[in-house]
Amino acid sequence: MRSREFSSKVSGEVAERLLLEPGSLMRSRRLSSQHARNIQKKEDDCWVGFNETLKRLDELQKRRNQVFFRSA
């Protein structure tokens, strides 16, 4: 329950900031190329982990189905 309260509070604060100072949030930030590469690498690592998790879940599901059909 607390996470919902927290997320609604945060989203309310973000909306309030957008209304009060829209220009500052729309202004583009300049990143160093190294910082941009680090961000991209973290993003890529997240996707690799996500894809690995999907593969493992698929393998687990296949194993469960094989065990079920063998016992039946």
CHARMM-style PDB file with segment names, atoms N, HN, CA, C and O in Angstrom:
ATOM      1  N   MET     1       0.820  -1.190   0.000  1.00  0.00      PROA
ATOM      2  CA  MET     1       0.000   0.000   0.000  1.00  0.00      PROA
ATOM      3  C   MET     1       0.867   1.258   0.000  1.00  0.00      PROA
ATOM      4  O   MET     1       0.528   2.265  -0.622  1.00  0.00      PROA
ATOM      5  N   ARG     2       1.978   1.179   0.702  1.00  0.00      PROA
ATOM      6  HN  ARG     2       2.253   0.361   1.207  1.00  0.00      PROA
ATOM      7  CA  ARG     2       2.848   2.346   0.770  1.00  0.00      PROA
ATOM      8  C   ARG     2       3.417   2.715  -0.589  1.00  0.00      PROA
ATOM      9  O   ARG     2       3.603   3.896  -0.883  1.00  0.00      PROA
ATOM     10  N   SER     3       3.695   1.720  -1.418  1.00  0.00      PROA
ATOM     11  HN  SER     3       3.544   0.761  -1.179  1.00  0.00      PROA
ATOM     12  CA  SER     3       4.274   2.020  -2.727  1.00  0.00      PROA
ATOM     13  C   SER     3       3.294   2.811  -3.584  1.00  0.00      PROA
ATOM     14  O   SER     3       3.706   3.696  -4.334  1.00  0.00      PROA
ATOM     15  N   ARG     4       2.006   2.506  -3.485  1.00  0.00      PROA
ATOM     16  HN  ARG     4       1.671   1.787  -2.876  1.00  0.00      PROA
ATOM     17  CA  ARG     4       1.013   3.281  -4.234  1.00  0.00      PROA
ATOM     18  C   ARG     4       0.963   4.715  -3.736  1.00  0.00      PROA
ATOM     19  O   ARG     4       0.893   5.655  -4.528  1.00  0.00      PROA
ATOM     20  N   GLU     5       0.998   4.877  -2.416  1.00  0.00      PROA
ATOM     21  HN  GLU     5       1.054   4.113  -1.773  1.00  0.00      PROA
ATOM     22  CA  GLU     5       0.982   6.225  -1.855  1.00  0.00      PROA
ATOM     23  C   GLU     5       2.212   6.991  -2.306  1.00  0.00      PROA
ATOM     24  O   GLU     5       2.127   8.162  -2.674  1.00  0.00      PROA
ATOM     25  N   PHE     6       3.362   6.318  -2.273  1.00  0.00      PROA
ATOM     26  HN  PHE     6       3.431   5.366  -1.973  1.00  0.00      PROA
ATOM     27  CA  PHE     6       4.605   6.960  -2.675  1.00  0.00      PROA
ATOM     28  C   PHE     6       4.559   7.347  -4.145  1.00  0.00      PROA
ATOM     29  O   PHE     6       4.925   8.467  -4.501  1.00  0.00      PROA
ATOM     30  N   SER     7       4.108   6.426  -5.012  1.00  0.00      PROA
ATOM     31  HN  SER     7       3.810   5.516  -4.723  1.00  0.00      PROA
ATOM     32  CA  SER     7       4.100   6.715  -6.444  1.00  0.00      PROA
ATOM     33  C   SER     7       3.122   7.830  -6.779  1.00  0.00      PROA
ATOM     34  O   SER     7       3.407   8.657  -7.646  1.00  0.00      PROA
ATOM     35  N   SER     8       1.975   7.870  -6.109  1.00  0.00      PROA
ATOM     36  HN  SER     8       1.743   7.199  -5.405  1.00  0.00      PROA
ATOM     37  CA  SER     8       1.035   8.953  -6.391  1.00  0.00      PROA
ATOM     38  C   SER     8       1.578  10.277  -5.887  1.00  0.00      PROA
ATOM     39  O   SER     8       1.351  11.320  -6.500  1.00  0.00      PROA
ATOM     40  N   LYS     9       2.300  10.238  -4.762  1.00  0.00      PROA
ATOM     41  HN  LYS     9       2.485   9.390  -4.264  1.00  0.00      PROA
ATOM     42  CA  LYS     9       2.903  11.461  -4.239  1.00  0.00      PROA
ATOM     43  C   LYS     9       3.970  11.964  -5.195  1.00  0.00      PROA
ATOM     44  O   LYS     9       4.046  13.158  -5.485  1.00  0.00      PROA
ATOM     45  N   VAL    10       4.797  11.040  -5.685  1.00  0.00      PROA
ATOM     46  HN  VAL    10       4.735  10.071  -5.450  1.00  0.00      PROA
ATOM     47  CA  VAL    10       5.863  11.419  -6.609  1.00  0.00      PROA
ATOM     48  C   VAL    10       5.273  11.953  -7.902  1.00  0.00      PROA
ATOM     49  O   VAL    10       5.715  12.989  -8.397  1.00  0.00      PROA
ATOM     50  N   SER    11       4.278  11.260  -8.462  1.00  0.00      PROA
ATOM     51  HN  SER    11       3.919  10.418  -8.059  1.00  0.00      PROA
ATOM     52  CA  SER    11       3.698  11.722  -9.723  1.00  0.00      PROA
ATOM     53  C   SER    11       3.014  13.071  -9.537  1.00  0.00      PROA
ATOM     54  O   SER    11       3.012  13.896 -10.450  1.00  0.00      PROA
ATOM     55  N   GLY    12       2.434  13.300  -8.364  1.00  0.00      PROA
ATOM     56  HN  GLY    12       2.435  12.630  -7.622  1.00  0.00      PROA
ATOM     57  CA  GLY    12       1.839  14.603  -8.075  1.00  0.00      PROA
ATOM     58  C   GLY    12       2.885  15.695  -8.033  1.00  0.00      PROA
ATOM     59  O   GLY    12       2.660  16.802  -8.523  1.00  0.00      PROA
ATOM     60  N   GLU    13       4.043  15.380  -7.440  1.00  0.00      PROA
ATOM     61  HN  GLU    13       4.226  14.481  -7.042  1.00  0.00      PROA
ATOM     62  CA  GLU    13       5.126  16.361  -7.380  1.00  0.00      PROA
ATOM     63  C   GLU    13       5.660  16.662  -8.773  1.00  0.00      PROA
ATOM     64  O   GLU    13       5.972  17.812  -9.083  1.00  0.00      PROA
ATOM     65  N   VAL    14       5.768  15.647  -9.606  1.00  0.00      PROA
ATOM     66  HN  VAL    14       5.516  14.713  -9.354  1.00  0.00      PROA
ATOM     67  CA  VAL    14       6.253  15.847 -10.972  1.00  0.00      PROA
ATOM     68  C   VAL    14       5.275  16.717 -11.746  1.00  0.00      PROA
ATOM     69  O   VAL    14       5.686  17.642 -12.447  1.00  0.00      PROA
ATOM     70  N   ALA    15       3.988  16.427 -11.626  1.00  0.00      PROA
ATOM     71  HN  ALA    15       3.655  15.676 -11.057  1.00  0.00      PROA
ATOM     72  CA  ALA    15       2.973  17.228 -12.316  1.00  0.00      PROA
ATOM     73  C   ALA    15       3.020  18.673 -11.841  1.00  0.00      PROA
ATOM     74  O   ALA    15       2.882  19.606 -12.633  1.00  0.00      PROA
ATOM     75  N   GLU    16       3.214  18.845 -10.545  1.00  0.00      PROA
ATOM     76  HN  GLU    16       3.325  18.087  -9.901  1.00  0.00      PROA
ATOM     77  CA  GLU    16       3.287  20.198  -9.990  1.00  0.00      PROA
ATOM     78  C   GLU    16       4.493  20.939 -10.556  1.00  0.00      PROA
ATOM     79  O   GLU    16       4.401  22.119 -10.891  1.00  0.00      PROA
ATOM     80  N   ARG    17       5.622  20.246 -10.662  1.00  0.00      PROA
ATOM     81  HN  ARG    17       5.697  19.286 -10.390  1.00  0.00      PROA
ATOM     82  CA  ARG    17       6.822  20.878 -11.229  1.00  0.00      PROA
ATOM     83  C   ARG    17       6.600  21.257 -12.684  1.00  0.00      PROA
ATOM     84  O   ARG    17       7.043  22.315 -13.131  1.00  0.00      PROA
ATOM     85  N   LEU    18       5.911  20.392 -13.423  1.00  0.00      PROA
ATOM     86  HN  LEU    18       5.551  19.533 -13.060  1.00  0.00      PROA
ATOM     87  CA  LEU    18       5.639  20.692 -14.831  1.00  0.00      PROA
ATOM     88  C   LEU    18       4.797  21.949 -14.971  1.00  0.00      PROA
ATOM     89  O   LEU    18       5.020  22.765 -15.865  1.00  0.00      PROA
ATOM     90  N   LEU    19       3.829  22.094 -14.078  1.00  0.00      PROA
ATOM     91  HN  LEU    19       3.648  21.431 -13.352  1.00  0.00      PROA
ATOM     92  CA  LEU    19       2.970  23.270 -14.142  1.00  0.00      PROA
ATOM     93  C   LEU    19       3.716  24.535 -13.730  1.00  0.00      PROA
ATOM     94  O   LEU    19       3.509  25.600 -14.313  1.00  0.00      PROA
ATOM     95  N   LEU    20       4.577  24.417 -12.731  1.00  0.00      PROA
ATOM     96  HN  LEU    20       4.745  23.553 -12.258  1.00  0.00      PROA
ATOM     97  CA  LEU    20       5.258  25.593 -12.209  1.00  0.00      PROA
ATOM     98  C   LEU    20       6.441  26.026 -13.063  1.00  0.00      PROA
ATOM     99  O   LEU    20       6.679  27.223 -13.228  1.00  0.00      PROA
ATOM    100  N   GLU    21       7.177  25.077 -13.601  1.00  0.00      PROA
ATOM    101  HN  GLU    21       6.983  24.105 -13.467  1.00  0.00      PROA
ATOM    102  CA  GLU    21       8.371  25.424 -14.358  1.00  0.00      PROA
ATOM    103  C   GLU    21       8.540  24.513 -15.578  1.00  0.00      PROA
ATOM    104  O   GLU    21       9.461  23.696 -15.605  1.00  0.00      PROA
ATOM    105  N   PRO    22       7.680  24.636 -16.578  1.00  0.00      PROA
ATOM    106  CA  PRO    22       7.744  23.727 -17.721  1.00  0.00      PROA
ATOM    107  C   PRO    22       9.020  23.874 -18.545  1.00  0.00      PROA
ATOM    108  O   PRO    22       9.507  22.889 -19.099  1.00  0.00      PROA
ATOM    109  N   GLY    23       9.564  25.072 -18.634  1.00  0.00      PROA
ATOM    110  HN  GLY    23       9.168  25.872 -18.184  1.00  0.00      PROA
ATOM    111  CA  GLY    23      10.753  25.289 -19.455  1.00  0.00      PROA
ATOM    112  C   GLY    23      11.965  24.549 -18.948  1.00  0.00      PROA
ATOM    113  O   GLY    23      12.766  24.045 -19.735  1.00  0.00      PROA
ATOM    114  N   SER    24      12.105  24.480 -17.630  1.00  0.00      PROA
ATOM    115  HN  SER    24      11.454  24.890 -16.991  1.00  0.00      PROA
ATOM    116  CA  SER    24      13.304  23.845 -17.076  1.00  0.00      PROA
ATOM    117  C   SER    24      13.309  22.345 -17.327  1.00  0.00      PROA
ATOM    118  O   SER    24      14.378  21.757 -17.489  1.00  0.00      PROA
ATOM    119  N   LEU    25      12.148  21.715 -17.362  1.00  0.00      PROA
ATOM    120  HN  LEU    25      11.280  22.193 -17.230  1.00  0.00      PROA
ATOM    121  CA  LEU    25      12.101  20.278 -17.600  1.00  0.00      PROA
ATOM    122  C   LEU    25      12.212  19.942 -19.083  1.00  0.00      PROA
ATOM    123  O   LEU    25      12.642  18.845 -19.438  1.00  0.00      PROA
ATOM    124  N   MET    26      11.831  20.867 -19.942  1.00  0.00      PROA
ATOM    125  HN  MET    26      11.481  21.759 -19.654  1.00  0.00      PROA
ATOM    126  CA  MET    26      11.899  20.610 -21.373  1.00  0.00      PROA
ATOM    127  C   MET    26      13.273  20.951 -21.946  1.00  0.00      PROA
ATOM    128  O   MET    26      13.609  20.529 -23.052  1.00  0.00      PROA
ATOM    129  N   ARG    27      14.055  21.703 -21.205  1.00  0.00      PROA
ATOM    130  HN  ARG    27      13.782  22.045 -20.305  1.00  0.00      PROA
ATOM    131  CA  ARG    27      15.377  22.091 -21.664  1.00  0.00      PROA
ATOM    132  C   ARG    27      16.252  20.844 -21.805  1.00  0.00      PROA
ATOM    133  O   ARG    27      16.271  19.992 -20.917  1.00  0.00      PROA
ATOM    134  N   SER    28      16.958  20.744 -22.896  1.00  0.00      PROA
ATOM    135  HN  SER    28      16.942  21.437 -23.617  1.00  0.00      PROA
ATOM    136  CA  SER    28      17.790  19.553 -23.095  1.00  0.00      PROA
ATOM    137  C   SER    28      19.058  19.659 -22.257  1.00  0.00      PROA
ATOM    138  O   SER    28      19.605  20.742 -22.049  1.00  0.00      PROA
ATOM    139  N   ARG    29      19.501  18.511 -21.789  1.00  0.00      PROA
ATOM    140  HN  ARG    29      19.057  17.632 -21.958  1.00  0.00      PROA
ATOM    141  CA  ARG    29      20.742  18.460 -21.018  1.00  0.00      PROA
ATOM    142  C   ARG    29      21.853  17.997 -21.934  1.00  0.00      PROA
ATOM    143  O   ARG    29      21.654  17.124 -22.778  1.00  0.00      PROA
ATOM    144  N   ARG    30      23.012  18.581 -21.764  1.00  0.00      PROA
ATOM    145  HN  ARG    30      23.173  19.291 -21.078  1.00  0.00      PROA
ATOM    146  CA  ARG    30      24.171  18.128 -22.532  1.00  0.00      PROA
ATOM    147  C   ARG    30      24.916  17.099 -21.706  1.00  0.00      PROA
ATOM    148  O   ARG    30      25.242  17.333 -20.542  1.00  0.00      PROA
ATOM    149  N   LEU    31      25.181  15.966 -22.319  1.00  0.00      PROA
ATOM    150  HN  LEU    31      24.916  15.777 -23.264  1.00  0.00      PROA
ATOM    151  CA  LEU    31      25.905  14.898 -21.648  1.00  0.00      PROA
ATOM    152  C   LEU    31      27.258  14.717 -22.318  1.00  0.00      PROA
ATOM    153  O   LEU    31      27.404  14.897 -23.527  1.00  0.00      PROA
ATOM    154  N   SER    32      28.229  14.360 -21.515  1.00  0.00      PROA
ATOM    155  HN  SER    32      28.111  14.214 -20.533  1.00  0.00      PROA
ATOM    156  CA  SER    32      29.513  14.012 -22.122  1.00  0.00      PROA
ATOM    157  C   SER    32      29.318  12.703 -22.880  1.00  0.00      PROA
ATOM    158  O   SER    32      28.421  11.921 -22.567  1.00  0.00      PROA
ATOM    159  N   SER    33      30.154  12.477 -23.866  1.00  0.00      PROA
ATOM    160  HN  SER    33      30.883  13.113 -24.120  1.00  0.00      PROA
ATOM    161  CA  SER    33      30.002  11.245 -24.652  1.00  0.00      PROA
ATOM    162  C   SER    33      30.240  10.020 -23.774  1.00  0.00      PROA
ATOM    163  O   SER    33      29.603   8.985 -23.970  1.00  0.00      PROA
ATOM    164  N   GLN    34      31.155  10.130 -22.806  1.00  0.00      PROA
ATOM    165  HN  GLN    34      31.673  10.971 -22.647  1.00  0.00      PROA
ATOM    166  CA  GLN    34      31.412   9.010 -21.897  1.00  0.00      PROA
ATOM    167  C   GLN    34      30.179   8.710 -21.051  1.00  0.00      PROA
ATOM    168  O   GLN    34      29.816   7.550 -20.856  1.00  0.00      PROA
ATOM    169  N   HSD    35      29.544   9.755 -20.555  1.00  0.00      PROA
ATOM    170  HN  HSD    35      29.838  10.698 -20.713  1.00  0.00      PROA
ATOM    171  CA  HSD    35      28.341   9.575 -19.737  1.00  0.00      PROA
ATOM    172  C   HSD    35      27.219   8.957 -20.568  1.00  0.00      PROA
ATOM    173  O   HSD    35      26.491   8.087 -20.090  1.00  0.00      PROA
ATOM    174  N   ALA    36      27.086   9.409 -21.806  1.00  0.00      PROA
ATOM    175  HN  ALA    36      27.677  10.116 -22.194  1.00  0.00      PROA
ATOM    176  CA  ALA    36      26.058   8.851 -22.695  1.00  0.00      PROA
ATOM    177  C   ALA    36      26.330   7.370 -22.970  1.00  0.00      PROA
ATOM    178  O   ALA    36      25.398   6.567 -23.002  1.00  0.00      PROA
ATOM    179  N   ARG    37      27.604   7.004 -23.169  1.00  0.00      PROA
ATOM    180  HN  ARG    37      28.361   7.657 -23.143  1.00  0.00      PROA
ATOM    181  CA  ARG    37      27.946   5.592 -23.395  1.00  0.00      PROA
ATOM    182  C   ARG    37      27.640   4.753 -22.159  1.00  0.00      PROA
ATOM    183  O   ARG    37      27.157   3.626 -22.270  1.00  0.00      PROA
ATOM    184  N   ASN    38      27.926   5.309 -20.979  1.00  0.00      PROA
ATOM    185  HN  ASN    38      28.319   6.224 -20.889  1.00  0.00      PROA
ATOM    186  CA  ASN    38      27.636   4.583 -19.742  1.00  0.00      PROA
ATOM    187  C   ASN    38      26.140   4.334 -19.589  1.00  0.00      PROA
ATOM    188  O   ASN    38      25.722   3.251 -19.182  1.00  0.00      PROA
ATOM    189  N   ILE    39      25.344   5.337 -19.916  1.00  0.00      PROA
ATOM    190  HN  ILE    39      25.684   6.217 -20.247  1.00  0.00      PROA
ATOM    191  CA  ILE    39      23.887   5.184 -19.843  1.00  0.00      PROA
ATOM    192  C   ILE    39      23.430   4.115 -20.832  1.00  0.00      PROA
ATOM    193  O   ILE    39      22.609   3.264 -20.492  1.00  0.00      PROA
ATOM    194  N   GLN    40      23.955   4.156 -22.044  1.00  0.00      PROA
ATOM    195  HN  GLN    40      24.622   4.848 -22.321  1.00  0.00      PROA
ATOM    196  CA  GLN    40      23.578   3.178 -23.064  1.00  0.00      PROA
ATOM    197  C   GLN    40      23.972   1.775 -22.635  1.00  0.00      PROA
ATOM    198  O   GLN    40      23.212   0.829 -22.841  1.00  0.00      PROA
ATOM    199  N   LYS    41      25.163   1.627 -22.035  1.00  0.00      PROA
ATOM    200  HN  LYS    41      25.780   2.396 -21.868  1.00  0.00      PROA
ATOM    201  CA  LYS    41      25.621   0.316 -21.583  1.00  0.00      PROA
ATOM    202  C   LYS    41      24.709  -0.222 -20.485  1.00  0.00      PROA
ATOM    203  O   LYS    41      24.375  -1.407 -20.483  1.00  0.00      PROA
ATOM    204  N   LYS    42      24.307   0.635 -19.557  1.00  0.00      PROA
ATOM    205  HN  LYS    42      24.579   1.598 -19.558  1.00  0.00      PROA
ATOM    206  CA  LYS    42      23.402   0.195 -18.495  1.00  0.00      PROA
ATOM    207  C   LYS    42      22.071  -0.256 -19.086  1.00  0.00      PROA
ATOM    208  O   LYS    42      21.498  -1.260 -18.663  1.00  0.00      PROA
ATOM    209  N   GLU    43      21.589   0.500 -20.070  1.00  0.00      PROA
ATOM    210  HN  GLU    43      22.055   1.315 -20.414  1.00  0.00      PROA
ATOM    211  CA  GLU    43      20.339   0.133 -20.741  1.00  0.00      PROA
ATOM    212  C   GLU    43      20.480  -1.223 -21.431  1.00  0.00      PROA
ATOM    213  O   GLU    43      19.609  -2.086 -21.315  1.00  0.00      PROA
ATOM    214  N   ASP    44      21.582  -1.395 -22.145  1.00  0.00      PROA
ATOM    215  HN  ASP    44      22.289  -0.695 -22.239  1.00  0.00      PROA
ATOM    216  CA  ASP    44      21.825  -2.664 -22.844  1.00  0.00      PROA
ATOM    217  C   ASP    44      21.922  -3.819 -21.856  1.00  0.00      PROA
ATOM    218  O   ASP    44      21.384  -4.898 -22.103  1.00  0.00      PROA
ATOM    219  N   ASP    45      22.613  -3.592 -20.729  1.00  0.00      PROA
ATOM    220  HN  ASP    45      23.050  -2.715 -20.529  1.00  0.00      PROA
ATOM    221  CA  ASP    45      22.738  -4.630 -19.706  1.00  0.00      PROA
ATOM    222  C   ASP    45      21.373  -5.015 -19.143  1.00  0.00      PROA
ATOM    223  O   ASP    45      21.114  -6.188 -18.872  1.00  0.00      PROA
ATOM    224  N   CYS    46      20.508  -4.029 -18.969  1.00  0.00      PROA
ATOM    225  HN  CYS    46      20.719  -3.076 -19.189  1.00  0.00      PROA
ATOM    226  CA  CYS    46      19.157  -4.316 -18.469  1.00  0.00      PROA
ATOM    227  C   CYS    46      18.404  -5.202 -19.452  1.00  0.00      PROA
ATOM    228  O   CYS    46      17.741  -6.157 -19.046  1.00  0.00      PROA
ATOM    229  N   TRP    47      18.504  -4.889 -20.755  1.00  0.00      PROA
ATOM    230  HN  TRP    47      19.043  -4.114 -21.084  1.00  0.00      PROA
ATOM    231  CA  TRP    47      17.808  -5.689 -21.761  1.00  0.00      PROA
ATOM    232  C   TRP    47      18.370  -7.097 -21.839  1.00  0.00      PROA
ATOM    233  O   TRP    47      17.620  -8.055 -22.020  1.00  0.00      PROA
ATOM    234  N   VAL    48      19.696  -7.233 -21.703  1.00  0.00      PROA
ATOM    235  HN  VAL    48      20.306  -6.454 -21.556  1.00  0.00      PROA
ATOM    236  CA  VAL    48      20.307  -8.564 -21.732  1.00  0.00      PROA
ATOM    237  C   VAL    48      19.783  -9.381 -20.558  1.00  0.00      PROA
ATOM    238  O   VAL    48      19.422 -10.547 -20.720  1.00  0.00      PROA
ATOM    239  N   GLY    49      19.741  -8.771 -19.382  1.00  0.00      PROA
ATOM    240  HN  GLY    49      20.034  -7.824 -19.251  1.00  0.00      PROA
ATOM    241  CA  GLY    49      19.224  -9.464 -18.203  1.00  0.00      PROA
ATOM    242  C   GLY    49      17.766  -9.847 -18.365  1.00  0.00      PROA
ATOM    243  O   GLY    49      17.358 -10.939 -17.971  1.00  0.00      PROA
ATOM    244  N   PHE    50      16.984  -8.954 -18.940  1.00  0.00      PROA
ATOM    245  HN  PHE    50      17.315  -8.066 -19.259  1.00  0.00      PROA
ATOM    246  CA  PHE    50      15.566  -9.214 -19.167  1.00  0.00      PROA
ATOM    247  C   PHE    50      15.388 -10.387 -20.128  1.00  0.00      PROA
ATOM    248  O   PHE    50      14.572 -11.277 -19.887  1.00  0.00      PROA
ATOM    249  N   ASN    51      16.152 -10.383 -21.214  1.00  0.00      PROA
ATOM    250  HN  ASN    51      16.815  -9.660 -21.410  1.00  0.00      PROA
ATOM    251  CA  ASN    51      16.055 -11.472 -22.196  1.00  0.00      PROA
ATOM    252  C   ASN    51      16.494 -12.798 -21.597  1.00  0.00      PROA
ATOM    253  O   ASN    51      15.892 -13.835 -21.877  1.00  0.00      PROA
ATOM    254  N   GLU    52      17.548 -12.776 -20.766  1.00  0.00      PROA
ATOM    255  HN  GLU    52      18.037 -11.934 -20.538  1.00  0.00      PROA
ATOM    256  CA  GLU    52      17.994 -14.001 -20.090  1.00  0.00      PROA
ATOM    257  C   GLU    52      16.898 -14.535 -19.173  1.00  0.00      PROA
ATOM    258  O   GLU    52      16.657 -15.741 -19.115  1.00  0.00      PROA
ATOM    259  N   THR    53      16.244 -13.637 -18.467  1.00  0.00      PROA
ATOM    260  HN  THR    53      16.439 -12.657 -18.514  1.00  0.00      PROA
ATOM    261  CA  THR    53      15.158 -14.050 -17.571  1.00  0.00      PROA
ATOM    262  C   THR    53      14.031 -14.696 -18.363  1.00  0.00      PROA
ATOM    263  O   THR    53      13.481 -15.714 -17.943  1.00  0.00      PROA
ATOM    264  N   LEU    54      13.683 -14.110 -19.507  1.00  0.00      PROA
ATOM    265  HN  LEU    54      14.130 -13.283 -19.848  1.00  0.00      PROA
ATOM    266  CA  LEU    54      12.631 -14.697 -20.345  1.00  0.00      PROA
ATOM    267  C   LEU    54      13.019 -16.090 -20.829  1.00  0.00      PROA
ATOM    268  O   LEU    54      12.187 -16.996 -20.846  1.00  0.00      PROA
ATOM    269  N   LYS    55      14.284 -16.264 -21.222  1.00  0.00      PROA
ATOM    270  HN  LYS    55      14.960 -15.527 -21.208  1.00  0.00      PROA
ATOM    271  CA  LYS    55      14.744 -17.583 -21.675  1.00  0.00      PROA
ATOM    272  C   LYS    55      14.643 -18.606 -20.549  1.00  0.00      PROA
ATOM    273  O   LYS    55      14.182 -19.728 -20.756  1.00  0.00      PROA
ATOM    274  N   ARG    56      15.078 -18.205 -19.355  1.00  0.00      PROA
ATOM    275  HN  ARG    56      15.453 -17.293 -19.187  1.00  0.00      PROA
ATOM    276  CA  ARG    56      15.036 -19.134 -18.220  1.00  0.00      PROA
ATOM    277  C   ARG    56      13.604 -19.506 -17.867  1.00  0.00      PROA
ATOM    278  O   ARG    56      13.318 -20.662 -17.555  1.00  0.00      PROA
ATOM    279  N   LEU    57      12.708 -18.535 -17.915  1.00  0.00      PROA
ATOM    280  HN  LEU    57      12.939 -17.596 -18.168  1.00  0.00      PROA
ATOM    281  CA  LEU    57      11.303 -18.832 -17.632  1.00  0.00      PROA
ATOM    282  C   LEU    57      10.722 -19.778 -18.673  1.00  0.00      PROA
ATOM    283  O   LEU    57       9.939 -20.668 -18.341  1.00  0.00      PROA
ATOM    284  N   ASP    58      11.104 -19.589 -19.928  1.00  0.00      PROA
ATOM    285  HN  ASP    58      11.740 -18.866 -20.198  1.00  0.00      PROA
ATOM    286  CA  ASP    58      10.631 -20.463 -20.998  1.00  0.00      PROA
ATOM    287  C   ASP    58      11.147 -21.886 -20.789  1.00  0.00      PROA
ATOM    288  O   ASP    58      10.398 -22.851 -20.943  1.00  0.00      PROA
ATOM    289  N   GLU    59      12.435 -22.013 -20.437  1.00  0.00      PROA
ATOM    290  HN  GLU    59      13.043 -21.229 -20.312  1.00  0.00      PROA
ATOM    291  CA  GLU    59      13.004 -23.339 -20.183  1.00  0.00      PROA
ATOM    292  C   GLU    59      12.335 -24.003 -18.985  1.00  0.00      PROA
ATOM    293  O   GLU    59      12.056 -25.201 -19.011  1.00  0.00      PROA
ATOM    294  N   LEU    60      12.081 -23.236 -17.954  1.00  0.00      PROA
ATOM    295  HN  LEU    60      12.307 -22.262 -17.934  1.00  0.00      PROA
ATOM    296  CA  LEU    60      11.421 -23.769 -16.762  1.00  0.00      PROA
ATOM    297  C   LEU    60      10.019 -24.263 -17.098  1.00  0.00      PROA
ATOM    298  O   LEU    60       9.601 -25.323 -16.630  1.00  0.00      PROA
ATOM    299  N   GLN    61       9.298 -23.500 -17.905  1.00  0.00      PROA
ATOM    300  HN  GLN    61       9.637 -22.640 -18.285  1.00  0.00      PROA
ATOM    301  CA  GLN    61       7.950 -23.891 -18.309  1.00  0.00      PROA
ATOM    302  C   GLN    61       7.987 -25.179 -19.131  1.00  0.00      PROA
ATOM    303  O   GLN    61       7.135 -26.051 -18.958  1.00  0.00      PROA
ATOM    304  N   LYS    62       8.972 -25.301 -20.025  1.00  0.00      PROA
ATOM    305  HN  LYS    62       9.664 -24.593 -20.165  1.00  0.00      PROA
ATOM    306  CA  LYS    62       9.099 -26.518 -20.837  1.00  0.00      PROA
ATOM    307  C   LYS    62       9.382 -27.728 -19.955  1.00  0.00      PROA
ATOM    308  O   LYS    62       8.814 -28.801 -20.159  1.00  0.00      PROA
ATOM    309  N   ARG    63      10.274 -27.547 -18.962  1.00  0.00      PROA
ATOM    310  HN  ARG    63      10.736 -26.675 -18.796  1.00  0.00      PROA
ATOM    311  CA  ARG    63      10.587 -28.654 -18.045  1.00  0.00      PROA
ATOM    312  C   ARG    63       9.356 -29.073 -17.260  1.00  0.00      PROA
ATOM    313  O   ARG    63       9.108 -30.265 -17.076  1.00  0.00      PROA
ATOM    314  N   ARG    64       8.591 -28.107 -16.802  1.00  0.00      PROA
ATOM    315  HN  ARG    64       8.792 -27.139 -16.952  1.00  0.00      PROA
ATOM    316  CA  ARG    64       7.376 -28.427 -16.039  1.00  0.00      PROA
ATOM    317  C   ARG    64       6.385 -29.186 -16.904  1.00  0.00      PROA
ATOM    318  O   ARG    64       5.745 -30.129 -16.438  1.00  0.00      PROA
ATOM    319  N   ASN    65       6.253 -28.785 -18.151  1.00  0.00      PROA
ATOM    320  HN  ASN    65       6.773 -28.019 -18.530  1.00  0.00      PROA
ATOM    321  CA  ASN    65       5.336 -29.479 -19.063  1.00  0.00      PROA
ATOM    322  C   ASN    65       5.800 -30.907 -19.317  1.00  0.00      PROA
ATOM    323  O   ASN    65       4.975 -31.819 -19.375  1.00  0.00      PROA
ATOM    324  N   GLN    66       7.107 -31.119 -19.471  1.00  0.00      PROA
ATOM    325  HN  GLN    66       7.778 -30.379 -19.424  1.00  0.00      PROA
ATOM    326  CA  GLN    66       7.630 -32.465 -19.704  1.00  0.00      PROA
ATOM    327  C   GLN    66       7.373 -33.358 -18.504  1.00  0.00      PROA
ATOM    328  O   GLN    66       6.978 -34.512 -18.666  1.00  0.00      PROA
ATOM    329  N   VAL    67       7.590 -32.841 -17.301  1.00  0.00      PROA
ATOM    330  HN  VAL    67       7.911 -31.903 -17.169  1.00  0.00      PROA
ATOM    331  CA  VAL    67       7.364 -33.625 -16.085  1.00  0.00      PROA
ATOM    332  C   VAL    67       5.886 -33.960 -15.958  1.00  0.00      PROA
ATOM    333  O   VAL    67       5.540 -35.075 -15.568  1.00  0.00      PROA
ATOM    334  N   PHE    68       5.020 -33.026 -16.276  1.00  0.00      PROA
ATOM    335  HN  PHE    68       5.301 -32.120 -16.593  1.00  0.00      PROA
ATOM    336  CA  PHE    68       3.577 -33.240 -16.183  1.00  0.00      PROA
ATOM    337  C   PHE    68       3.138 -34.347 -17.142  1.00  0.00      PROA
ATOM    338  O   PHE    68       2.361 -35.222 -16.759  1.00  0.00      PROA
ATOM    339  N   PHE    69       3.633 -34.317 -18.395  1.00  0.00      PROA
ATOM    340  HN  PHE    69       4.264 -33.606 -18.706  1.00  0.00      PROA
ATOM    341  CA  PHE    69       3.219 -35.310 -19.379  1.00  0.00      PROA
ATOM    342  C   PHE    69       3.792 -36.689 -19.067  1.00  0.00      PROA
ATOM    343  O   PHE    69       3.158 -37.700 -19.369  1.00  0.00      PROA
ATOM    344  N   ARG    70       4.972 -36.747 -18.471  1.00  0.00      PROA
ATOM    345  HN  ARG    70       5.487 -35.926 -18.226  1.00  0.00      PROA
ATOM    346  CA  ARG    70       5.561 -38.038 -18.113  1.00  0.00      PROA
ATOM    347  C   ARG    70       4.781 -38.706 -16.991  1.00  0.00      PROA
ATOM    348  O   ARG    70       4.612 -39.925 -16.993  1.00  0.00      PROA
ATOM    349  N   SER    71       4.303 -37.917 -16.033  1.00  0.00      PROA
ATOM    350  HN  SER    71       4.440 -36.927 -16.032  1.00  0.00      PROA
ATOM    351  CA  SER    71       3.594 -38.501 -14.891  1.00  0.00      PROA
ATOM    352  C   SER    71       2.156 -38.872 -15.237  1.00  0.00      PROA
ATOM    353  O   SER    71       1.537 -39.665 -14.527  1.00  0.00      PROA
ATOM    354  N   ALA    72       1.626 -38.321 -16.299  1.00  0.00      PROA
ATOM    355  HN  ALA    72       2.128 -37.677 -16.875  1.00  0.00      PROA
ATOM    356  CA  ALA    72       0.225 -38.583 -16.653  1.00  0.00      PROA
ATOM    357  C   ALA    72       0.039 -39.890 -17.373  1.00  0.00      PROA
ATOM    358  OT1 ALA    72      -1.085 -40.242 -17.733  1.00  0.00      PROA
TER     359      ALA     72
END
